[in-house]
Amino acid sequence: MSFFWAFVIGGAICVFGQLLMDIGKLTPAHTMSTLVVLGAIADGCNLYDPFIEFAGAGATVPITSFGNALVHGALEELHKDGYIGIITGIFKVTSAGISAAIIFSFLAAVFFKPKG
């Protein structure tokens, strides 16, 4: 049953993003930013962790999870190290994902012919 809910919830997030682009006429960058901010707001309101418990990968794989990770890390380090933890917490939790995106993008540009 957990695979079913992961599929449904992850698909619903993707459908919402597609509707933002099709009906709302948002660019992909605006859509991605909107979904990250929604994930951040949900985590700030303590709604994203129960969402992850229910949907599993359906909530952790889409881009909304990045917003969740940013706020989650910042709040965790804020309680641990004070206000400097807001900055360090963001990078502590998301550094692996950001680094992977940069490295794999660079490798793709080296091995393939980028257009533009």
Biopython code that builds the backbone (N, CA, C, O; Angstrom):
import numpy as np
from Bio.PDB.StructureBuilder import StructureBuilder

atoms = [
    (1, "MET", "N", (0.823, -1.202, 0.000)),
    (1, "MET", "CA", (0.000, 0.000, 0.000)),
    (1, "MET", "C", (0.866, 1.266, 0.000)),
    (1, "MET", "O", (0.464, 2.298, -0.537)),
    (2, "SER", "N", (2.063, 1.180, 0.608)),
    (2, "SER", "CA", (2.930, 2.358, 0.657)),
    (2, "SER", "C", (3.393, 2.757, -0.746)),
    (2, "SER", "O", (3.575, 3.943, -1.018)),
    (3, "PHE", "N", (3.587, 1.774, -1.644)),
    (3, "PHE", "CA", (3.959, 2.104, -3.024)),
    (3, "PHE", "C", (2.823, 2.843, -3.729)),
    (3, "PHE", "O", (3.058, 3.757, -4.518)),
    (4, "PHE", "N", (1.620, 2.444, -3.440)),
    (4, "PHE", "CA", (0.455, 3.085, -4.053)),
    (4, "PHE", "C", (0.387, 4.557, -3.650)),
    (4, "PHE", "O", (0.239, 5.432, -4.503)),
    (5, "TRP", "N", (0.496, 4.826, -2.345)),
    (5, "TRP", "CA", (0.397, 6.210, -1.877)),
    (5, "TRP", "C", (1.579, 7.051, -2.335)),
    (5, "TRP", "O", (1.422, 8.238, -2.623)),
    (6, "ALA", "N", (2.761, 6.447, -2.404)),
    (6, "ALA", "CA", (3.916, 7.187, -2.923)),
    (6, "ALA", "C", (3.667, 7.589, -4.372)),
    (6, "ALA", "O", (3.973, 8.712, -4.772)),
    (7, "PHE", "N", (3.112, 6.669, -5.155)),
    (7, "PHE", "CA", (2.814, 6.952, -6.559)),
    (7, "PHE", "C", (1.747, 8.034, -6.683)),
    (7, "PHE", "O", (1.900, 8.964, -7.474)),
    (8, "VAL", "N", (0.681, 7.925, -5.919)),
    (8, "VAL", "CA", (-0.430, 8.878, -6.002)),
    (8, "VAL", "C", (0.007, 10.273, -5.540)),
    (8, "VAL", "O", (-0.270, 11.264, -6.217)),
    (9, "ILE", "N", (0.680, 10.353, -4.407)),
    (9, "ILE", "CA", (1.079, 11.655, -3.864)),
    (9, "ILE", "C", (2.159, 12.293, -4.734)),
    (9, "ILE", "O", (2.074, 13.481, -5.044)),
    (10, "GLY", "N", (3.168, 11.525, -5.131)),
    (10, "GLY", "CA", (4.193, 12.056, -6.017)),
    (10, "GLY", "C", (3.611, 12.509, -7.342)),
    (10, "GLY", "O", (3.992, 13.554, -7.870)),
    (11, "GLY", "N", (2.686, 11.725, -7.880)),
    (11, "GLY", "CA", (2.021, 12.110, -9.122)),
    (11, "GLY", "C", (1.174, 13.352, -8.960)),
    (11, "GLY", "O", (1.115, 14.187, -9.863)),
    (12, "ALA", "N", (0.514, 13.486, -7.815)),
    (12, "ALA", "CA", (-0.317, 14.677, -7.569)),
    (12, "ALA", "C", (0.543, 15.942, -7.495)),
    (12, "ALA", "O", (0.139, 16.996, -7.985)),
    (13, "ILE", "N", (1.714, 15.840, -6.889)),
    (13, "ILE", "CA", (2.616, 16.988, -6.832)),
    (13, "ILE", "C", (3.055, 17.371, -8.245)),
    (13, "ILE", "O", (3.114, 18.551, -8.589)),
    (14, "CYS", "N", (3.361, 16.361, -9.053)),
    (14, "CYS", "CA", (3.775, 16.627, -10.436)),
    (14, "CYS", "C", (2.628, 17.217, -11.261)),
    (14, "CYS", "O", (2.841, 18.118, -12.071)),
    (15, "VAL", "N", (1.432, 16.714, -11.054)),
    (15, "VAL", "CA", (0.269, 17.257, -11.760)),
    (15, "VAL", "C", (0.046, 18.710, -11.359)),
    (15, "VAL", "O", (-0.257, 19.549, -12.207)),
    (16, "PHE", "N", (0.193, 19.009, -10.077)),
    (16, "PHE", "CA", (0.046, 20.388, -9.615)),
    (16, "PHE", "C", (1.066, 21.293, -10.300)),
    (16, "PHE", "O", (0.727, 22.389, -10.746)),
    (17, "GLY", "N", (2.314, 20.835, -10.383)),
    (17, "GLY", "CA", (3.341, 21.614, -11.069)),
    (17, "GLY", "C", (3.014, 21.819, -12.537)),
    (17, "GLY", "O", (3.222, 22.905, -13.079)),
    (18, "GLN", "N", (2.501, 20.775, -13.183)),
    (18, "GLN", "CA", (2.137, 20.898, -14.591)),
    (18, "GLN", "C", (0.973, 21.864, -14.780)),
    (18, "GLN", "O", (0.946, 22.618, -15.752)),
    (19, "LEU", "N", (0.019, 21.846, -13.863)),
    (19, "LEU", "CA", (-1.105, 22.785, -13.936)),
    (19, "LEU", "C", (-0.639, 24.229, -13.743)),
    (19, "LEU", "O", (-1.172, 25.147, -14.367)),
    (20, "LEU", "N", (0.351, 24.424, -12.883)),
    (20, "LEU", "CA", (0.900, 25.769, -12.708)),
    (20, "LEU", "C", (1.476, 26.285, -14.024)),
    (20, "LEU", "O", (1.353, 27.467, -14.343)),
    (21, "MET", "N", (2.108, 25.388, -14.786)),
    (21, "MET", "CA", (2.683, 25.811, -16.064)),
    (21, "MET", "C", (1.622, 25.962, -17.149)),
    (21, "MET", "O", (1.671, 26.907, -17.936)),
    (22, "ASP", "N", (0.657, 25.030, -17.197)),
    (22, "ASP", "CA", (-0.340, 25.049, -18.269)),
    (22, "ASP", "C", (-1.428, 26.090, -18.049)),
    (22, "ASP", "O", (-1.720, 26.889, -18.939)),
    (23, "ILE", "N", (-2.018, 26.081, -16.880)),
    (23, "ILE", "CA", (-3.125, 26.991, -16.591)),
    (23, "ILE", "C", (-2.614, 28.329, -16.053)),
    (23, "ILE", "O", (-3.087, 29.392, -16.453)),
    (24, "GLY", "N", (-1.641, 28.259, -15.141)),
    (24, "GLY", "CA", (-1.112, 29.486, -14.549)),
    (24, "GLY", "C", (-0.121, 30.205, -15.436)),
    (24, "GLY", "O", (0.277, 31.332, -15.138)),
    (25, "LYS", "N", (0.286, 29.566, -16.528)),
    (25, "LYS", "CA", (1.233, 30.148, -17.485)),
    (25, "LYS", "C", (2.554, 30.541, -16.820)),
    (25, "LYS", "O", (3.193, 31.513, -17.223)),
    (26, "LEU", "N", (2.959, 29.775, -15.795)),
    (26, "LEU", "CA", (4.245, 30.023, -15.146)),
    (26, "LEU", "C", (5.350, 29.331, -15.932)),
    (26, "LEU", "O", (5.123, 28.297, -16.561)),
    (27, "THR", "N", (6.532, 29.900, -15.892)),
    (27, "THR", "CA", (7.681, 29.260, -16.525)),
    (27, "THR", "C", (8.118, 28.081, -15.652)),
    (27, "THR", "O", (7.734, 28.011, -14.484)),
    (28, "PRO", "N", (8.910, 27.160, -16.194)),
    (28, "PRO", "CA", (9.404, 26.060, -15.355)),
    (28, "PRO", "C", (10.179, 26.548, -14.132)),
    (28, "PRO", "O", (10.079, 25.952, -13.059)),
    (29, "ALA", "N", (10.942, 27.615, -14.281)),
    (29, "ALA", "CA", (11.689, 28.149, -13.131)),
    (29, "ALA", "C", (10.753, 28.684, -12.057)),
    (29, "ALA", "O", (10.985, 28.465, -10.868)),
    (30, "HIS", "N", (9.700, 29.383, -12.464)),
    (30, "HIS", "CA", (8.725, 29.893, -11.488)),
    (30, "HIS", "C", (7.980, 28.738, -10.821)),
    (30, "HIS", "O", (7.706, 28.783, -9.621)),
    (31, "THR", "N", (7.657, 27.719, -11.589)),
    (31, "THR", "CA", (6.961, 26.554, -11.036)),
    (31, "THR", "C", (7.840, 25.849, -10.012)),
    (31, "THR", "O", (7.378, 25.494, -8.928)),
    (32, "MET", "N", (9.108, 25.648, -10.359)),
    (32, "MET", "CA", (10.022, 24.982, -9.441)),
    (32, "MET", "C", (10.185, 25.797, -8.164)),
    (32, "MET", "O", (10.171, 25.237, -7.068)),
    (33, "SER", "N", (10.337, 27.100, -8.291)),
    (33, "SER", "CA", (10.474, 27.960, -7.122)),
    (33, "SER", "C", (9.234, 27.917, -6.253)),
    (33, "SER", "O", (9.328, 27.886, -5.026)),
    (34, "THR", "N", (8.071, 27.916, -6.885)),
    (34, "THR", "CA", (6.807, 27.841, -6.142)),
    (34, "THR", "C", (6.717, 26.550, -5.352)),
    (34, "THR", "O", (6.308, 26.564, -4.191)),
    (35, "LEU", "N", (7.093, 25.433, -5.961)),
    (35, "LEU", "CA", (7.024, 24.146, -5.270)),
    (35, "LEU", "C", (8.036, 24.067, -4.128)),
    (35, "LEU", "O", (7.740, 23.482, -3.086)),
    (36, "VAL", "N", (9.216, 24.640, -4.306)),
    (36, "VAL", "CA", (10.206, 24.667, -3.225)),
    (36, "VAL", "C", (9.683, 25.498, -2.058)),
    (36, "VAL", "O", (9.804, 25.092, -0.902)),
    (37, "VAL", "N", (9.107, 26.649, -2.356)),
    (37, "VAL", "CA", (8.567, 27.515, -1.296)),
    (37, "VAL", "C", (7.402, 26.834, -0.578)),
    (37, "VAL", "O", (7.291, 26.929, 0.644)),
    (38, "LEU", "N", (6.544, 26.155, -1.317)),
    (38, "LEU", "CA", (5.439, 25.426, -0.672)),
    (38, "LEU", "C", (5.951, 24.329, 0.253)),
    (38, "LEU", "O", (5.407, 24.127, 1.338)),
    (39, "GLY", "N", (6.992, 23.624, -0.171)),
    (39, "GLY", "CA", (7.603, 22.612, 0.695)),
    (39, "GLY", "C", (8.219, 23.229, 1.932)),
    (39, "GLY", "O", (8.134, 22.662, 3.021)),
    (40, "ALA", "N", (8.840, 24.389, 1.771)),
    (40, "ALA", "CA", (9.440, 25.086, 2.910)),
    (40, "ALA", "C", (8.370, 25.554, 3.893)),
    (40, "ALA", "O", (8.528, 25.421, 5.106)),
    (41, "ILE", "N", (7.294, 26.097, 3.364)),
    (41, "ILE", "CA", (6.197, 26.556, 4.233)),
    (41, "ILE", "C", (5.573, 25.378, 4.968)),
    (41, "ILE", "O", (5.274, 25.471, 6.159)),
    (42, "ALA", "N", (5.379, 24.280, 4.264)),
    (42, "ALA", "CA", (4.796, 23.085, 4.898)),
    (42, "ALA", "C", (5.690, 22.583, 6.026)),
    (42, "ALA", "O", (5.187, 22.179, 7.075)),
    (43, "ASP", "N", (7.013, 22.602, 5.827)),
    (43, "ASP", "CA", (7.901, 22.171, 6.901)),
    (43, "ASP", "C", (7.898, 23.162, 8.049)),
    (43, "ASP", "O", (7.935, 22.762, 9.213)),
    (44, "GLY", "N", (7.854, 24.450, 7.736)),
    (44, "GLY", "CA", (7.798, 25.465, 8.785)),
    (44, "GLY", "C", (6.555, 25.346, 9.655)),
    (44, "GLY", "O", (6.574, 25.717, 10.829)),
    (45, "CYS", "N", (5.482, 24.830, 9.080)),
    (45, "CYS", "CA", (4.227, 24.613, 9.820)),
    (45, "CYS", "C", (4.129, 23.198, 10.381)),
    (45, "CYS", "O", (3.067, 22.791, 10.850)),
    (46, "ASN", "N", (5.232, 22.443, 10.337)),
    (46, "ASN", "CA", (5.284, 21.059, 10.828)),
    (46, "ASN", "C", (4.292, 20.136, 10.124)),
    (46, "ASN", "O", (3.745, 19.218, 10.735)),
    (47, "LEU", "N", (4.068, 20.385, 8.852)),
    (47, "LEU", "CA", (3.150, 19.545, 8.082)),
    (47, "LEU", "C", (3.869, 18.570, 7.156)),
    (47, "LEU", "O", (3.267, 17.592, 6.713)),
    (48, "TYR", "N", (5.137, 18.814, 6.856)),
    (48, "TYR", "CA", (5.807, 17.989, 5.858)),
    (48, "TYR", "C", (6.269, 16.646, 6.419)),
    (48, "TYR", "O", (6.239, 15.650, 5.696)),
    (49, "ASP", "N", (6.694, 16.583, 7.674)),
    (49, "ASP", "CA", (7.123, 15.307, 8.246)),
    (49, "ASP", "C", (5.989, 14.281, 8.294)),
    (49, "ASP", "O", (6.209, 13.128, 7.923)),
    (50, "PRO", "N", (4.776, 14.659, 8.740)),
    (50, "PRO", "CA", (3.680, 13.684, 8.656)),
    (50, "PRO", "C", (3.358, 13.297, 7.206)),
    (50, "PRO", "O", (2.955, 12.167, 6.931)),
    (51, "PHE", "N", (3.541, 14.243, 6.294)),
    (51, "PHE", "CA", (3.328, 13.989, 4.870)),
    (51, "PHE", "C", (4.330, 12.944, 4.371)),
    (51, "PHE", "O", (3.969, 12.062, 3.591)),
    (52, "ILE", "N", (5.581, 13.041, 4.817)),
    (52, "ILE", "CA", (6.603, 12.055, 4.451)),
    (52, "ILE", "C", (6.272, 10.699, 5.058)),
    (52, "ILE", "O", (6.430, 9.671, 4.400)),
    (53, "GLU", "N", (5.820, 10.687, 6.296)),
    (53, "GLU", "CA", (5.438, 9.420, 6.940)),
    (53, "GLU", "C", (4.338, 8.707, 6.154)),
    (53, "GLU", "O", (4.340, 7.482, 6.031)),
    (54, "PHE", "N", (3.408, 9.488, 5.632)),
    (54, "PHE", "CA", (2.282, 8.916, 4.889)),
    (54, "PHE", "C", (2.677, 8.521, 3.469)),
    (54, "PHE", "O", (2.367, 7.415, 3.027)),
    (55, "ALA", "N", (3.358, 9.415, 2.750)),
    (55, "ALA", "CA", (3.599, 9.204, 1.320)),
    (55, "ALA", "C", (4.971, 8.625, 1.007)),
    (55, "ALA", "O", (5.183, 8.168, -0.116)),
    (56, "GLY", "N", (5.895, 8.621, 1.929)),
    (56, "GLY", "CA", (7.225, 8.066, 1.676)),
    (56, "GLY", "C", (7.931, 8.790, 0.543)),
    (56, "GLY", "O", (8.071, 10.013, 0.567)),
    (57, "ALA", "N", (8.379, 8.022, -0.459)),
    (57, "ALA", "CA", (9.114, 8.589, -1.588)),
    (57, "ALA", "C", (8.249, 9.544, -2.405)),
    (57, "ALA", "O", (8.786, 10.400, -3.108)),
    (58, "GLY", "N", (6.953, 9.422, -2.332)),
    (58, "GLY", "CA", (6.074, 10.342, -3.036)),
    (58, "GLY", "C", (6.194, 11.761, -2.519)),
    (58, "GLY", "O", (5.838, 12.712, -3.215)),
    (59, "ALA", "N", (6.696, 11.909, -1.296)),
    (59, "ALA", "CA", (6.898, 13.235, -0.717)),
    (59, "ALA", "C", (8.369, 13.632, -0.675)),
    (59, "ALA", "O", (8.683, 14.821, -0.619)),
    (60, "THR", "N", (9.279, 12.651, -0.701)),
    (60, "THR", "CA", (10.702, 12.984, -0.590)),
    (60, "THR", "C", (11.387, 13.157, -1.937)),
    (60, "THR", "O", (12.438, 13.794, -2.001)),
    (61, "VAL", "N", (10.837, 12.618, -3.005)),
    (61, "VAL", "CA", (11.486, 12.719, -4.317)),
    (61, "VAL", "C", (11.164, 14.027, -5.045)),
    (61, "VAL", "O", (12.080, 14.613, -5.621)),
    (62, "PRO", "N", (9.929, 14.517, -5.055)),
    (62, "PRO", "CA", (9.651, 15.770, -5.778)),
    (62, "PRO", "C", (10.400, 16.963, -5.193)),
    (62, "PRO", "O", (10.929, 16.893, -4.083)),
    (63, "ILE", "N", (10.440, 18.041, -5.936)),
    (63, "ILE", "CA", (11.202, 19.243, -5.577)),
    (63, "ILE", "C", (10.684, 19.899, -4.291)),
    (63, "ILE", "O", (11.409, 20.674, -3.669)),
    (64, "THR", "N", (9.467, 19.610, -3.891)),
    (64, "THR", "CA", (8.959, 20.170, -2.637)),
    (64, "THR", "C", (9.806, 19.704, -1.453)),
    (64, "THR", "O", (9.902, 20.398, -0.441)),
    (65, "SER", "N", (10.412, 18.541, -1.584)),
    (65, "SER", "CA", (11.262, 18.017, -0.524)),
    (65, "SER", "C", (12.515, 18.857, -0.330)),
    (65, "SER", "O", (13.070, 18.890, 0.769)),
    (66, "PHE", "N", (12.972, 19.540, -1.382)),
    (66, "PHE", "CA", (14.141, 20.407, -1.245)),
    (66, "PHE", "C", (13.818, 21.582, -0.330)),
    (66, "PHE", "O", (14.631, 21.946, 0.519)),
    (67, "GLY", "N", (12.650, 22.173, -0.493)),
    (67, "GLY", "CA", (12.223, 23.247, 0.407)),
    (67, "GLY", "C", (12.103, 22.750, 1.835)),
    (67, "GLY", "O", (12.474, 23.445, 2.781)),
    (68, "ASN", "N", (11.583, 21.542, 1.982)),
    (68, "ASN", "CA", (11.486, 20.919, 3.294)),
    (68, "ASN", "C", (12.873, 20.763, 3.902)),
    (68, "ASN", "O", (13.070, 21.080, 5.075)),
    (69, "ALA", "N", (13.837, 20.280, 3.124)),
    (69, "ALA", "CA", (15.187, 20.062, 3.637)),
    (69, "ALA", "C", (15.849, 21.373, 4.042)),
    (69, "ALA", "O", (16.546, 21.426, 5.055)),
    (70, "LEU", "N", (15.642, 22.421, 3.270)),
    (70, "LEU", "CA", (16.230, 23.717, 3.608)),
    (70, "LEU", "C", (15.742, 24.214, 4.964)),
    (70, "LEU", "O", (16.541, 24.576, 5.827)),
    (71, "VAL", "N", (14.450, 24.227, 5.140)),
    (71, "VAL", "CA", (13.870, 24.743, 6.388)),
    (71, "VAL", "C", (14.147, 23.793, 7.549)),
    (71, "VAL", "O", (14.439, 24.234, 8.661)),
    (72, "HIS", "N", (14.056, 22.495, 7.292)),
    (72, "HIS", "CA", (14.285, 21.505, 8.352)),
    (72, "HIS", "C", (15.706, 21.638, 8.912)),
    (72, "HIS", "O", (15.907, 21.657, 10.126)),
    (73, "GLY", "N", (16.681, 21.728, 8.010)),
    (73, "GLY", "CA", (18.065, 21.885, 8.455)),
    (73, "GLY", "C", (18.301, 23.198, 9.180)),
    (73, "GLY", "O", (18.998, 23.235, 10.193)),
    (74, "ALA", "N", (17.725, 24.269, 8.666)),
    (74, "ALA", "CA", (17.899, 25.578, 9.296)),
    (74, "ALA", "C", (17.291, 25.606, 10.693)),
    (74, "ALA", "O", (17.913, 26.118, 11.624)),
    (75, "LEU", "N", (16.091, 25.067, 10.854)),
    (75, "LEU", "CA", (15.444, 25.076, 12.167)),
    (75, "LEU", "C", (16.164, 24.164, 13.160)),
    (75, "LEU", "O", (16.290, 24.491, 14.340)),
    (76, "GLU", "N", (16.632, 23.025, 12.668)),
    (76, "GLU", "CA", (17.350, 22.088, 13.533)),
    (76, "GLU", "C", (18.631, 22.720, 14.075)),
    (76, "GLU", "O", (18.915, 22.637, 15.270)),
    (77, "GLU", "N", (19.397, 23.349, 13.195)),
    (77, "GLU", "CA", (20.641, 23.986, 13.619)),
    (77, "GLU", "C", (20.391, 25.270, 14.409)),
    (77, "GLU", "O", (21.217, 25.648, 15.240)),
    (78, "LEU", "N", (19.265, 25.946, 14.165)),
    (78, "LEU", "CA", (18.912, 27.128, 14.949)),
    (78, "LEU", "C", (18.757, 26.759, 16.414)),
    (78, "LEU", "O", (19.245, 27.465, 17.296)),
    (79, "HIS", "N", (18.076, 25.653, 16.669)),
    (79, "HIS", "CA", (17.875, 25.217, 18.050)),
    (79, "HIS", "C", (19.181, 24.729, 18.675)),
    (79, "HIS", "O", (19.369, 24.824, 19.888)),
    (80, "LYS", "N", (20.078, 24.209, 17.843)),
    (80, "LYS", "CA", (21.327, 23.654, 18.342)),
    (80, "LYS", "C", (22.408, 24.722, 18.533)),
    (80, "LYS", "O", (23.065, 24.759, 19.574)),
    (81, "ASP", "N", (22.597, 25.602, 17.519)),
    (81, "ASP", "CA", (23.722, 26.546, 17.530)),
    (81, "ASP", "C", (23.312, 28.012, 17.576)),
    (81, "ASP", "O", (24.184, 28.882, 17.550)),
    (82, "GLY", "N", (22.047, 28.313, 17.643)),
    (82, "GLY", "CA", (21.611, 29.702, 17.640)),
    (82, "GLY", "C", (21.419, 30.208, 16.221)),
    (82, "GLY", "O", (21.239, 29.426, 15.288)),
    (83, "TYR", "N", (21.460, 31.528, 16.071)),
    (83, "TYR", "CA", (21.128, 32.131, 14.778)),
    (83, "TYR", "C", (22.109, 31.778, 13.663)),
    (83, "TYR", "O", (21.713, 31.730, 12.499)),
    (84, "ILE", "N", (23.371, 31.530, 13.989)),
    (84, "ILE", "CA", (24.316, 31.130, 12.946)),
    (84, "ILE", "C", (23.919, 29.772, 12.365)),
    (84, "ILE", "O", (24.279, 29.451, 11.233)),
    (85, "GLY", "N", (23.192, 28.988, 13.126)),
    (85, "GLY", "CA", (22.731, 27.687, 12.672)),
    (85, "GLY", "C", (21.752, 27.757, 11.518)),
    (85, "GLY", "O", (21.588, 26.785, 10.780)),
    (86, "ILE", "N", (21.098, 28.900, 11.355)),
    (86, "ILE", "CA", (20.174, 29.052, 10.226)),
    (86, "ILE", "C", (20.940, 28.898, 8.918)),
    (86, "ILE", "O", (20.484, 28.218, 7.999)),
    (87, "ILE", "N", (22.090, 29.525, 8.841)),
    (87, "ILE", "CA", (22.889, 29.467, 7.615)),
    (87, "ILE", "C", (23.576, 28.115, 7.489)),
    (87, "ILE", "O", (23.526, 27.495, 6.426)),
    (88, "THR", "N", (24.213, 27.654, 8.549)),
    (88, "THR", "CA", (24.951, 26.390, 8.464)),
    (88, "THR", "C", (24.024, 25.204, 8.293)),
    (88, "THR", "O", (24.395, 24.226, 7.644)),
    (89, "GLY", "N", (22.835, 25.265, 8.855)),
    (89, "GLY", "CA", (21.888, 24.154, 8.742)),
    (89, "GLY", "C", (21.400, 23.940, 7.332)),
    (89, "GLY", "O", (21.194, 22.803, 6.907)),
    (90, "ILE", "N", (21.212, 25.026, 6.599)),
    (90, "ILE", "CA", (20.769, 24.908, 5.207)),
    (90, "ILE", "C", (21.789, 24.123, 4.401)),
    (90, "ILE", "O", (21.429, 23.225, 3.640)),
    (91, "PHE", "N", (23.054, 24.458, 4.566)),
    (91, "PHE", "CA", (24.101, 23.816, 3.780)),
    (91, "PHE", "C", (24.417, 22.408, 4.267)),
    (91, "PHE", "O", (24.808, 21.550, 3.476)),
    (92, "LYS", "N", (24.249, 22.170, 5.551)),
    (92, "LYS", "CA", (24.552, 20.851, 6.095)),
    (92, "LYS", "C", (23.618, 19.788, 5.507)),
    (92, "LYS", "O", (24.062, 18.689, 5.174)),
    (93, "VAL", "N", (22.366, 20.100, 5.381)),
    (93, "VAL", "CA", (21.381, 19.126, 4.920)),
    (93, "VAL", "C", (21.347, 19.005, 3.398)),
    (93, "VAL", "O", (21.127, 17.913, 2.873)),
    (94, "THR", "N", (21.559, 20.093, 2.692)),
    (94, "THR", "CA", (21.368, 20.083, 1.240)),
    (94, "THR", "C", (22.656, 20.067, 0.430)),
    (94, "THR", "O", (22.605, 20.044, -0.800)),
    (95, "SER", "N", (23.798, 20.080, 1.087)),
    (95, "SER", "CA", (25.055, 20.187, 0.351)),
    (95, "SER", "C", (25.296, 19.012, -0.584)),
    (95, "SER", "O", (25.830, 19.206, -1.676)),
    (96, "ALA", "N", (24.923, 17.813, -0.197)),
    (96, "ALA", "CA", (25.143, 16.650, -1.065)),
    (96, "ALA", "C", (24.317, 16.765, -2.344)),
    (96, "ALA", "O", (24.825, 16.482, -3.429)),
    (97, "GLY", "N", (23.072, 17.169, -2.235)),
    (97, "GLY", "CA", (22.227, 17.310, -3.419)),
    (97, "GLY", "C", (22.686, 18.427, -4.336)),
    (97, "GLY", "O", (22.683, 18.271, -5.557)),
    (98, "ILE", "N", (23.082, 19.554, -3.757)),
    (98, "ILE", "CA", (23.564, 20.671, -4.563)),
    (98, "ILE", "C", (24.879, 20.299, -5.246)),
    (98, "ILE", "O", (25.070, 20.580, -6.429)),
    (99, "SER", "N", (25.782, 19.666, -4.495)),
    (99, "SER", "CA", (27.064, 19.251, -5.078)),
    (99, "SER", "C", (26.859, 18.252, -6.207)),
    (99, "SER", "O", (27.509, 18.356, -7.247)),
    (100, "ALA", "N", (25.973, 17.294, -6.019)),
    (100, "ALA", "CA", (25.707, 16.307, -7.066)),
    (100, "ALA", "C", (25.157, 16.971, -8.323)),
    (100, "ALA", "O", (25.544, 16.609, -9.435)),
    (101, "ALA", "N", (24.265, 17.933, -8.159)),
    (101, "ALA", "CA", (23.704, 18.634, -9.319)),
    (101, "ALA", "C", (24.787, 19.374, -10.086)),
    (101, "ALA", "O", (24.796, 19.357, -11.317)),
    (102, "ILE", "N", (25.693, 20.018, -9.377)),
    (102, "ILE", "CA", (26.773, 20.758, -10.035)),
    (102, "ILE", "C", (27.734, 19.804, -10.744)),
    (102, "ILE", "O", (28.100, 20.031, -11.897)),
    (103, "ILE", "N", (28.134, 18.750, -10.062)),
    (103, "ILE", "CA", (29.099, 17.806, -10.643)),
    (103, "ILE", "C", (28.517, 17.100, -11.857)),
    (103, "ILE", "O", (29.171, 17.026, -12.896)),
    (104, "PHE", "N", (27.302, 16.580, -11.747)),
    (104, "PHE", "CA", (26.715, 15.852, -12.878)),
    (104, "PHE", "C", (26.384, 16.777, -14.043)),
    (104, "PHE", "O", (26.454, 16.359, -15.199)),
    (105, "SER", "N", (26.028, 18.013, -13.762)),
    (105, "SER", "CA", (25.808, 18.978, -14.843)),
    (105, "SER", "C", (27.110, 19.270, -15.567)),
    (105, "SER", "O", (27.133, 19.362, -16.795)),
    (106, "PHE", "N", (28.188, 19.416, -14.821)),
    (106, "PHE", "CA", (29.493, 19.648, -15.427)),
    (106, "PHE", "C", (29.903, 18.454, -16.290)),
    (106, "PHE", "O", (30.358, 18.626, -17.420)),
    (107, "LEU", "N", (29.738, 17.246, -15.751)),
    (107, "LEU", "CA", (30.108, 16.052, -16.512)),
    (107, "LEU", "C", (29.261, 15.910, -17.780)),
    (107, "LEU", "O", (29.775, 15.516, -18.827)),
    (108, "ALA", "N", (28.002, 16.222, -17.692)),
    (108, "ALA", "CA", (27.141, 16.161, -18.872)),
    (108, "ALA", "C", (27.606, 17.162, -19.922)),
    (108, "ALA", "O", (27.583, 16.865, -21.117)),
    (109, "ALA", "N", (28.028, 18.345, -19.486)),
    (109, "ALA", "CA", (28.513, 19.356, -20.431)),
    (109, "ALA", "C", (29.844, 18.949, -21.049)),
    (109, "ALA", "O", (30.123, 19.300, -22.195)),
    (110, "VAL", "N", (30.670, 18.213, -20.304)),
    (110, "VAL", "CA", (31.959, 17.774, -20.832)),
    (110, "VAL", "C", (31.782, 16.664, -21.873)),
    (110, "VAL", "O", (32.431, 16.680, -22.919)),
    (111, "PHE", "N", (30.919, 15.721, -21.589)),
    (111, "PHE", "CA", (30.785, 14.536, -22.450)),
    (111, "PHE", "C", (29.777, 14.697, -23.588)),
    (111, "PHE", "O", (29.817, 13.936, -24.556)),
    (112, "PHE", "N", (28.900, 15.647, -23.490)),
    (112, "PHE", "CA", (27.900, 15.868, -24.533)),
    (112, "PHE", "C", (28.009, 17.302, -25.046)),
    (112, "PHE", "O", (28.630, 18.154, -24.410)),
    (113, "LYS", "N", (27.410, 17.553, -26.179)),
    (113, "LYS", "CA", (27.470, 18.898, -26.752)),
    (113, "LYS", "C", (26.278, 19.720, -26.267)),
    (113, "LYS", "O", (25.167, 19.551, -26.770)),
    (114, "PRO", "N", (26.498, 20.610, -25.294)),
    (114, "PRO", "CA", (25.383, 21.436, -24.827)),
    (114, "PRO", "C", (24.984, 22.451, -25.905)),
    (114, "PRO", "O", (25.829, 22.985, -26.624)),
    (115, "LYS", "N", (23.713, 22.694, -25.991)),
    (115, "LYS", "CA", (23.196, 23.686, -26.942)),
    (115, "LYS", "C", (22.814, 24.928, -26.167)),
    (115, "LYS", "O", (22.052, 24.861, -25.202)),
    (116, "GLY", "N", (23.340, 26.046, -26.586)),
    (116, "GLY", "CA", (22.955, 27.304, -25.953)),
    (116, "GLY", "C", (23.982, 27.923, -25.115)),
    (116, "GLY", "O", (23.751, 28.986, -24.539)),
]
sb = StructureBuilder()
sb.init_structure("model")
sb.init_model(0)
sb.init_chain("A")
sb.init_seg("    ")
for serial, (resi, resn, name, xyz) in enumerate(atoms, 1):
    if name == "N":
        sb.init_residue(resn, " ", resi, " ")
    sb.init_atom(name, np.array(xyz, "f"), 0.0, 1.0, " ", f" {name:<3s}", serial, name[0])
structure = sb.get_structure()
